[in-house]
Amino acid sequence: MADSSPVSKSNRPMLKMKQLVEAAQVPKSTILLYVGKGLLPEPVKTSPNMAWYDPVCIERIRFIKKAQAEHRLPLAAIKGLIREMDRGRDISPLLELQSLVFGSAGEKMDKSALCSASGLDPGAVDRLCRLHLLIPVEEDVFDGHDLGVALLVKQGLDMGMDLHDLKFYPEFAEKIADTEIQMREKYTRDLDFKENASLTLELTRLARGLRSYIIDRTLQKKLIEFKGLKKNKNPKNN
């Protein structure tokens, strides 16, 4: 006897995995990944071997694929957008903010592909991740930004550099990021969702510009204090 289809909260017939695969045009493995990461609602199980999926999964999968294709957003960021959509909010300003924060980082790659492209061995990649010199947005999923840093670090290692000499970068980055978040909270805590997202977008643009400008300009000013390649201990002789 065939299993009868249960209905969703919206009173629509629920779907078997095969039906969802055909309707959404994605493989079963992708659907299971999205469910596991909380991007799709859990299926309703009517028996150990029978699971039914809410038809809302079709529209949600299409949104996920569009956000990935057009905005290059990682799944973790898309999950946040879906959470706000489920609350009935307009996510347009939030989508713009996420696109600014995550940017276009190129094609995704696993650790093996990163090692092949950068010349680093898996042990070195693991060490870079432990030291937070490589910080993939999603665990074991790397992008073009990660590859760019991996290539630079590989050159440093080839020159005999000790990775621990670079630890100050993530340490200071953590402090900067925490302080930026505190500043954002100061100005947005009393705003509604749309105003909060819009102001956060502008504050993020400001922070991104200031970060690179102040660090680079401070370095330039420091280098002026040097004479040749060594620090000038007697500036009056310049």
Secondary structure, 3 states (H helix, E strand, C coil): CCCCCCECCCCCECECHHHHHHHHCCCHHHHHHHHHCCCCCCCEEEECCEEEECCHHHHHHHHHHHHHHHHCCCHHHHHHHHHHHHCCCCCHHHHHHHHHHHCCCCCCECHHHHHHHHCCCHHHHHHHHHCCCCCCCECCEECHHHHHHHHHHHHHHHCCCCHHHHCHHHHHHHHHHHHHHHHHHHHHCCCCHHHHHHHHHHHHHHHHHHHHHHHHHHHHHHHHCEECCEECCCHHHC
